[in-house]
Amino acid sequence: MNEPKYTLTVRLEPEDRYNLRLIAAAADKTIGEYVKGIILEKLYGKENAHGNNDIQTGAKLNSCSER
């Protein structure tokens, strides 16, 4: 029988959405991808964490225009 190698402790916000997202993460993604999503959401906001990366797009446009 395989014993777990790691323990993940999650501090949930008062809203139930994080609890539901944790269940969805276990079903659809690896925990690493789930944690990465939370970190990106906290840093850049919900829209940018889920694919609308305006900050990164702007940086790419600026670097292309300098050439």
N, CA, C and O of each residue as an XYZ file, in Angstrom:
268
protein
N       0.845     -1.187      0.000
C       0.000      0.000      0.000
C       0.882      1.238      0.000
O       1.802      1.342      0.811
N       0.615      2.176     -0.896
C       1.421      3.384     -1.000
C       0.990      4.416      0.029
O      -0.181      4.787      0.112
N       1.945      4.863      0.795
C       1.686      5.929      1.755
C       1.912      7.265      1.059
O       2.804      7.366      0.217
N       1.133      8.294      1.385
C       1.345      9.598      0.762
C       2.704     10.172      1.143
O       3.137     10.071      2.291
N       3.367     10.778      0.161
C       4.677     11.367      0.404
C       4.577     12.803      0.886
O       5.475     13.296      1.569
N       3.493     13.473      0.536
C       3.347     14.884      0.863
C       1.987     15.134      1.489
O       1.032     14.389      1.266
N       1.920     16.181      2.264
C       0.658     16.630      2.830
C       0.429     18.055      2.362
O       1.316     18.899      2.490
N      -0.742     18.331      1.823
C      -1.095     19.665      1.367
C      -2.079     20.269      2.349
O      -3.138     19.698      2.609
N      -1.729     21.415      2.891
C      -2.619     22.134      3.786
C      -3.096     23.380      3.061
O      -2.289     24.166      2.564
N      -4.400     23.558      3.002
C      -4.985     24.692      2.295
C      -5.830     25.487      3.274
O      -6.697     24.942      3.957
N      -5.562     26.784      3.333
C      -6.399     27.669      4.146
C      -7.494     28.206      3.236
O      -7.220     28.958      2.301
N      -8.728     27.820      3.512
C      -9.842     28.212      2.656
C     -10.356     29.589      3.050
O     -10.391     29.945      4.228
N     -10.751     30.347      2.052
C     -11.391     31.635      2.270
C     -12.817     31.382      2.756
O     -13.321     30.264      2.650
N     -13.467     32.416      3.289
C     -14.841     32.213      3.769
C     -15.807     31.727      2.687
O     -16.778     31.034      2.989
N     -15.550     32.080      1.451
C     -16.442     31.649      0.382
C     -16.259     30.159      0.118
O     -15.162     29.624      0.284
N     -17.301     29.510     -0.281
C     -17.240     28.079     -0.576
C     -16.606     27.789     -1.930
O     -16.341     26.629     -2.246
N     -16.358     28.815     -2.733
C     -15.841     28.561     -4.078
C     -14.472     27.899     -4.049
O     -14.167     27.101     -4.936
N     -13.632     28.206     -3.052
C     -12.322     27.570     -2.987
C     -12.448     26.088     -2.658
O     -11.690     25.270     -3.178
N     -13.388     25.743     -1.806
C     -13.624     24.342     -1.489
C     -14.077     23.593     -2.739
O     -13.619     22.479     -2.993
N     -14.957     24.186     -3.507
C     -15.421     23.557     -4.741
C     -14.299     23.478     -5.764
O     -14.206     22.495     -6.500
N     -13.447     24.496     -5.823
C     -12.337     24.478     -6.766
C     -11.327     23.409     -6.386
O     -10.717     22.801     -7.265
N     -11.137     23.169     -5.100
C     -10.215     22.123     -4.669
C     -10.714     20.755     -5.122
O      -9.924     19.925     -5.571
N     -12.002     20.517     -5.010
C     -12.581     19.258     -5.482
C     -12.419     19.145     -6.995
O     -12.074     18.080     -7.505
N     -12.667     20.236     -7.711
C     -12.509     20.225     -9.161
C     -11.053     20.000     -9.547
O     -10.767     19.318    -10.531
N     -10.140     20.566     -8.782
C      -8.716     20.395     -9.077
C      -8.309     18.941     -8.933
O      -7.538     18.427     -9.745
N      -8.812     18.282     -7.921
C      -8.471     16.879     -7.728
C      -9.020     16.027     -8.869
O      -8.416     15.019     -9.239
N     -10.147     16.424     -9.419
C     -10.753     15.647    -10.495
C     -10.142     15.955    -11.862
O      -9.992     15.052    -12.686
N      -9.787     17.217    -12.111
C      -9.406     17.641    -13.456
C      -7.928     17.942    -13.637
O      -7.415     17.820    -14.749
N      -7.238     18.328    -12.592
C      -5.861     18.803    -12.730
C      -4.983     18.164    -11.665
O      -5.467     17.523    -10.732
N      -3.714     18.352    -11.825
C      -2.826     17.996    -10.730
C      -2.891     19.111     -9.698
O      -3.292     20.230    -10.017
N      -2.504     18.819     -8.478
C      -2.523     19.828     -7.425
C      -1.582     20.984     -7.771
O      -1.878     22.136     -7.453
N      -0.463     20.692     -8.411
C       0.472     21.749     -8.796
C      -0.164     22.769     -9.722
O       0.058     23.970     -9.562
N      -0.953     22.312    -10.690
C      -1.644     23.227    -11.591
C      -2.688     24.043    -10.836
O      -2.876     25.226    -11.119
N      -3.359     23.421     -9.885
C      -4.364     24.123     -9.087
C      -3.722     25.233     -8.265
O      -4.214     26.361     -8.234
N      -2.616     24.901     -7.598
C      -1.923     25.893     -6.777
C      -1.394     27.024     -7.655
O      -1.474     28.192     -7.275
N      -0.861     26.689     -8.810
C      -0.383     27.712     -9.745
C      -1.522     28.645    -10.135
O      -1.332     29.859    -10.206
N      -2.696     28.092    -10.388
C      -3.853     28.913    -10.728
C      -4.236     29.873     -9.619
O      -4.563     31.030     -9.884
N      -4.199     29.406     -8.377
C      -4.519     30.270     -7.240
C      -3.498     31.396     -7.127
O      -3.867     32.551     -6.914
N      -2.218     31.065     -7.269
C      -1.168     32.079     -7.160
C      -1.325     33.127     -8.257
O      -1.237     34.324     -7.983
N      -1.557     32.695     -9.491
C      -1.743     33.643    -10.586
C      -2.975     34.512    -10.366
O      -2.965     35.704    -10.676
N      -4.034     33.910     -9.829
C      -5.244     34.681     -9.560
C      -4.989     35.743     -8.504
O      -5.456     36.874     -8.636
N      -4.249     35.389     -7.454
C      -3.946     36.357     -6.401
C      -3.041     37.472     -6.922
O      -3.202     38.628     -6.530
N      -2.093     37.141     -7.799
C      -1.151     38.137     -8.307
C      -1.764     39.045     -9.362
O      -1.570     40.260     -9.319
N      -2.499     38.472    -10.307
C      -2.924     39.224    -11.484
C      -4.426     39.417    -11.606
O      -4.883     40.109    -12.516
N      -5.199     38.824    -10.717
C      -6.646     38.929    -10.820
C      -7.228     37.746    -11.560
O      -6.517     37.014    -12.248
N      -8.522     37.568    -11.412
C      -9.186     36.380    -11.941
C      -9.091     36.286    -13.462
O      -8.847     35.199    -13.986
N      -9.276     37.397    -14.190
C      -9.267     37.350    -15.647
C      -7.900     36.924    -16.174
O      -7.817     36.065    -17.052
N      -6.836     37.512    -15.651
C      -5.497     37.206    -16.139
C      -5.035     35.813    -15.742
O      -4.223     35.217    -16.450
N      -5.517     35.289    -14.654
C      -5.111     33.954    -14.212
C      -5.717     32.863    -15.083
O      -5.228     31.734    -15.096
N      -6.775     33.193    -15.806
C      -7.470     32.167    -16.585
C      -7.370     32.404    -18.085
O      -8.317     32.127    -18.821
N      -6.245     32.907    -18.538
C      -6.011     32.951    -19.970
C      -6.029     34.319    -20.607
O      -5.556     34.461    -21.734
N      -6.549     35.330    -19.947
C      -6.575     36.670    -20.525
C      -5.342     37.420    -20.050
O      -5.431     38.297    -19.191
N      -4.203     37.075    -20.608
C      -2.926     37.599    -20.128
C      -2.558     38.896    -20.832
O      -1.645     38.931    -21.656
N      -3.274     39.952    -20.501
C      -3.016     41.244    -21.123
C      -1.626     41.755    -20.784
O      -0.979     42.386    -21.620
N      -1.160     41.495    -19.577
C       0.156     41.977    -19.158
C       1.242     41.342    -20.013
O       2.137     42.037    -20.493
N       1.174     40.044    -20.206
C       2.182     39.360    -21.002
C       2.082     39.754    -22.474
O       3.108     39.907    -23.137
N       0.880     39.920    -22.990
C       0.707     40.307    -24.389
C       1.311     41.677    -24.632
O       1.986     41.893    -25.638
N       1.072     42.608    -23.708
C       1.640     43.942    -23.853
C       3.153     43.907    -23.861
O       3.786     44.642    -24.619
N       3.737     43.069    -23.035
C       5.195     42.959    -22.994
C       5.723     42.406    -24.306
O       6.762     42.853    -24.792
N       5.033     41.453    -24.877
C       5.467     40.884    -26.155
C       5.369     41.924    -27.269
O       6.251     42.001    -28.125
N       4.304     42.721    -27.263
C       4.156     43.744    -28.293
C       5.256     44.791    -28.181
O       5.793     45.237    -29.195
N       5.594     45.186    -26.960
C       6.650     46.175    -26.772
C       7.995     45.648    -27.239
O       8.758     46.377    -27.873
N       8.296     44.390    -26.934
C       9.585     43.840    -27.328
C       9.675     43.686    -28.841
O      10.761     43.817    -29.406
N       8.561     43.410    -29.505
C       8.573     43.283    -30.966
C       8.740     44.644    -31.630
O       9.402     44.747    -32.663
N       8.152     45.687    -31.055
C       8.225     47.001    -31.678
C       9.608     47.624    -31.531
O       9.950     48.541    -32.278
N      10.403     47.148    -30.590
C      11.746     47.690    -30.392
C      12.729     47.176    -31.431
O      13.795     47.764    -31.613
N      12.396     46.105    -32.106
C      13.325     45.520    -33.084
C      13.401     46.310    -34.356
O      14.138     45.941    -35.269
